[in-house]
Amino acid sequence: METSPVLPPPATESPTPWNWARKNLFSTWYNSILTIVCLIVAFQTVKGIIVWATTKAQWRVLEANLPLFFVGRFPSESYWRLWIVTAIIALLGGLTWGNIQREERLWNPPLLIILGAAVVGAVISPIDLTSRLYLLGIIIAATASYVAARQINPKIMGWMPAIWALSFPVILWLIKGGLGLTEVSTNDWGGLVLTLFLAIISIVLSFPLGVLLALGRQSSLPVVKLFSTLYIEIVRGLPLIGILFLGQVMLQLFLPPEYPKLDRVIRAIAGLTLFSAAYLAENVRGGLQAVPRGQIEAARAIGLNTPLLTILIVLPQALRTVIPAIGGQFIGLFMDTSLLSLFGMLELIGISRAVLANPSYIGRYAEVYIFVGVIYWVFCYSMSQASRKIERSLEKSH
């Protein structure tokens, strides 16, 4: 028998930028033309933006109104309370993210870029020296907690959800006041503080409500199933602006005259929560239907009752399946808070409109809305990345 000759391995090109560009951007004549046209358009666009930002834009509108964008009309003498709130969130956030990243490298390029950008932003931001030092201290504390979380026992870090829950009354007390602190009316809340408060509380409340509605829609009890189905279909058939209008304007008309008037922030949270829960319920229901039937039958075979079957077997698998959809729903809820500006609430968009109503800043729409858009993008992108990271970590632990 003749042996086949040993052939040399195929020649491979060295992975240089030019080889990559020739393979992906200039592989054919029409790809080359398209690449050149796109580069010219991109160059002209970037050039125009840089020229406008450096010569025509008047960024003083942001520098003069920076406190309004972040805290609204919150009393300046109580800013220290908001700094403490920021420090608490930064510490807990660093611990949580460090625990999620436990199996990854301590430092990776994206994290270093974010950390460097935060430090540079704190140094060059147009705020007083004391505030810059506070901001740098919070960044250092968050970084230290991120590093420390990787050294703490995972069993201890399992209590982080409970610690977050216990921190909420403290944060609410610092923002609202009372019990020894000067009370700040919700009418003085505004800007980023109000936007985050509305979004976070609505997310926290809508998640369990959406899960319960999804379970109720699949319940074997006719009354529970009918109520859940009617609620989901009716709410999903209404625009959010209509639900917010009912909460802000019409809700008080249906309550008894002697009933105390509900705070407008509570009414806004109620509208956002009830609306988001209906959409979240459908996302979770899709995850419930994706759970293999064999998992349920195996759990029943070992004697698990329905509550334990749902909590230990069905829900973990269903929620893991729909993490991207849930993350998208929460991002949408965060952006939907901007609709409250139509009802006079001075969240980020509302405070922007108030600033632009000042005769000194008429016509500065681009500067203001670019700044607000960057803030929205930073938070939405962070939520998206956190969702993806949680999804990957659950896939590894599966």
ZATIMAR-192898 format. One record per residue (C-alpha): residue in one letter; y, z, x. Coordinates in steps of 0.25 Angstrom, whole numbers. Layout:
% ZATIMAR-192898
   rest       y       z       x
      a       Y       Z       X
...
***
This chain:
% ZATIMAR-192898
   rest       y       z       x
      m       0       0       0
      e      14      -3       5
      t      24       7       4
      s      38       3      -1
      p      49       3       9
      v      58      15       9
      l      72      11       5
      p      85      17      10
      p      93      25      -1
      p     104      18      -8
      a     117      18      -1
      t     127      27      -7
      e     142      26      -5
      s     149      39       0
      p     156      46     -11
      t     170      43      -7
      p     182      42     -17
      w     183      27     -14
      n     168      24     -17
      w     169      33     -30
      a     182      25     -34
      r     175      11     -31
      k     163      15     -39
      n     170      21     -51
      l     184      15     -52
      f     183       1     -45
      s     169      -3     -48
      t     173     -16     -55
      w     185     -24     -55
      y     189     -19     -70
      n     186      -5     -66
      s     196      -7     -54
      i     207     -13     -63
      l     205      -1     -73
      t     206       9     -62
      i     218       3     -56
      v     225       2     -70
      c     221      17     -73
      l     226      22     -60
      i     240      15     -62
      v     241      20     -76
      a     237      34     -71
      f     247      33     -59
      q     259      29     -68
      t     255      40     -78
      v     255      51     -68
      k     267      46     -61
      g     275      46     -74
      i     270      60     -77
      i     274      65     -63
      v     288      59     -64
      w     290      64     -78
      a     286      78     -74
      t     294      79     -62
      t     307      72     -66
      k     308      72     -81
      a     301      84     -86
      q     309      96     -89
      w     299     108     -86
      r     309     118     -88
      v     305     119    -103
      l     292     125     -98
      e     298     134     -88
      a     308     140     -98
      n     298     142    -109
      l     285     146    -101
      p     284     160    -108
      l     285     153    -122
      f     274     144    -119
      f     265     155    -114
      v     268     167    -123
      g     278     162    -133
      r     288     173    -137
      f     280     185    -132
      p     289     196    -127
      s     292     194    -112
      e     291     209    -110
      s     277     209    -115
      y     272     197    -106
      w     265     208     -98
      r     255     209    -109
      l     252     194    -109
      w     250     195     -94
      i     239     206     -96
      v     233     197    -107
      t     232     185     -97
      a     226     194     -86
      i     215     199     -96
      i     212     185    -100
      a     212     180     -85
      l     203     191     -81
      l     193     189     -92
      g     194     174     -91
      g     191     175     -76
      l     179     184     -78
      t     173     175     -89
      w     175     162     -81
      g     169     169     -69
      n     157     173     -77
      i     155     159     -82
      q     156     153     -68
      r     147     163     -62
      e     136     153     -58
      e     147     143     -53
      r     155     143     -40
      l     165     153     -39
      w     176     143     -36
      n     176     128     -40
      p     187     118     -39
      p     191     118     -53
      l     193     133     -53
      l     200     133     -40
      i     210     122     -46
      i     212     130     -58
      l     215     143     -50
      g     224     136     -41
      a     232     129     -52
      a     233     143     -59
      v     239     149     -46
      v     248     138     -44
      g     253     138     -58
      a     255     153     -58
      v     264     151     -45
      i     272     139     -49
      s     274     143     -64
      p     288     145     -69
      i     287     160     -72
      d     292     172     -65
      l     286     178     -53
      t     280     190     -60
      s     273     181     -70
      r     268     172     -58
      l     262     185     -52
      y     255     189     -65
      l     249     175     -66
      l     244     175     -52
      g     238     189     -54
      i     231     184     -67
      i     225     172     -60
      i     220     181     -48
      a     214     190     -58
      a     207     179     -66
      t     202     174     -53
      a     197     187     -48
      s     190     190     -61
      y     183     176     -60
      v     178     179     -47
      a     173     193     -51
      a     166     188     -63
      r     156     182     -55
      q     152     195     -48
      i     151     203     -61
      n     137     205     -67
      p     135     194     -78
      k     130     205     -88
      i     144     211     -87
      m     151     198     -88
      g     143     196    -101
      w     153     205    -107
      m     164     196    -105
      p     165     192    -120
      a     166     206    -124
      i     177     209    -114
      w     185     197    -119
      a     183     202    -133
      l     188     216    -129
      s     200     210    -121
      f     205     203    -134
      p     211     216    -141
      v     218     219    -128
      i     224     205    -126
      l     228     205    -141
      w     235     219    -139
      l     242     214    -127
      i     248     202    -134
      k     250     208    -148
      g     254     222    -143
      g     254     235    -151
      l     247     248    -147
      g     258     251    -137
      l     262     237    -134
      t     274     230    -140
      e     269     221    -152
      v     271     206    -151
      s     272     198    -163
      t     263     186    -164
      n     276     178    -167
      d     279     180    -153
      w     266     175    -148
      g     266     161    -143
      g     263     150    -133
      l     250     150    -125
      v     248     165    -129
      l     247     162    -144
      t     239     149    -142
      l     229     156    -134
      f     228     168    -143
      l     226     159    -155
      a     216     150    -148
      i     207     162    -142
      i     207     170    -155
      s     203     158    -163
      i     192     154    -154
      v     186     168    -153
      l     186     169    -168
      s     182     155    -172
      f     170     155    -163
      p     162     166    -170
      l     167     161    -183
      g     162     147    -180
      v     148     151    -176
      l     147     159    -188
      l     151     147    -197
      a     141     138    -189
      l     130     148    -192
      g     134     150    -206
      r     133     135    -208
      q     119     135    -204
      s     115     148    -211
      s     104     148    -221
      l     113     157    -231
      p     119     147    -241
      v     132     155    -243
      v     135     156    -228
      k     131     142    -225
      l     140     137    -237
      f     152     146    -232
      s     151     141    -218
      t     150     127    -221
      l     161     127    -231
      y     170     134    -221
      i     167     124    -210
      e     169     112    -218
      i     181     116    -225
      v     188     121    -212
      r     184     109    -204
      g     190     100    -215
      l     204     106    -214
      p     214     104    -203
      l     217     115    -194
      i     232     114    -197
      g     229     116    -212
      i     221     129    -209
      l     232     134    -200
      f     242     131    -211
      l     233     139    -221
      g     233     151    -211
      q     247     151    -207
      v     254     148    -220
      m     244     149    -232
      l     235     161    -228
      q     245     172    -231
      l     247     166    -245
      f     232     169    -249
      l     232     183    -244
      p     237     195    -253
      p     252     198    -253
      e     250     212    -247
      y     241     206    -236
      p     248     207    -223
      k     253     194    -217
      l     243     188    -206
      d     249     186    -193
      r     251     171    -190
      v     242     172    -177
      i     231     177    -185
      r     232     166    -196
      a     232     156    -185
      i     220     162    -178
      a     213     162    -192
      g     216     147    -194
      l     211     143    -180
      t     199     151    -181
      l     194     147    -195
      f     197     132    -191
      s     190     132    -178
      a     178     140    -183
      a     174     129    -193
      y     174     119    -181
      l     167     128    -172
      a     156     131    -182
      e     152     116    -183
      n     151     116    -168
      v     142     128    -167
      r     134     122    -179
      g     131     110    -170
      g     126     119    -159
      l     117     127    -169
      q     111     114    -173
      a     108     110    -159
      v     100     123    -156
      p      85     118    -156
      r      77     123    -168
      g      66     128    -158
      q      75     138    -153
      i      77     144    -166
      e      62     144    -170
      a      59     150    -156
      a      69     161    -159
      r      63     164    -173
      a      49     164    -167
      i      52     176    -158
      g      58     184    -170
      l      73     182    -168
      n      80     184    -181
      t      92     175    -186
      p     104     182    -180
      l      97     183    -166
      l      92     169    -167
      t     106     164    -170
      i     113     173    -159
      l     103     172    -148
      i      97     158    -150
      v     105     149    -158
      l     120     152    -155
      p     119     152    -140
      q     112     138    -140
      a     121     133    -151
      l     134     138    -144
      r     130     132    -131
      t     128     119    -137
      v     142     118    -143
      i     150     124    -132
      p     158     111    -130
      a     161     110    -144
      i     166     124    -145
      g     174     123    -133
      g     181     111    -139
      q     183     118    -152
      f     190     130    -145
      i     199     120    -137
      g     203     113    -150
      l     206     127    -156
      f     215     130    -144
      m     223     118    -146
      d     223     120    -161
      t     232     132    -159
      s     244     122    -157
      l     244     119    -172
      l     249     133    -175
      s     263     128    -169
      l     264     121    -183
      f     265     135    -189
      g     275     141    -180
      m     266     148    -170
      l     271     147    -156
      e     259     144    -148
      l     259     134    -137
      i     263     122    -146
      g     272     130    -154
      i     280     136    -143
      s     281     122    -137
      r     288     118    -149
      a     297     130    -149
      v     301     127    -135
      l     304     112    -138
      a     313     116    -149
      n     322     123    -139
      p     334     113    -138
      s     333     115    -122
      y     319     109    -122
      i     320      98    -132
      g     312      86    -128
      r     303      93    -118
      y     291      90    -126
      a     283      84    -114
      e     285      96    -105
      v     281     106    -115
      y     269      99    -121
      i     264      95    -108
      f     264     110    -104
      v     258     114    -117
      g     247     103    -116
      v     244     108    -102
      i     242     122    -107
      y     233     117    -118
      w     225     109    -109
      v     223     120     -99
      f     217     129    -109
      c     209     118    -116
      y     203     113    -103
      s     199     128     -99
      m     192     130    -112
      s     185     117    -110
      q     180     120     -96
      a     176     134    -101
      s     168     128    -112
      r     161     118    -102
      k     158     130     -92
      i     152     139    -103
      e     143     127    -107
      r     138     124     -93
      s     136     139     -90
      l     128     140    -103
      e     120     128    -100
      k     116     134     -86
      s     112     147     -93
      h     103     140    -103
***
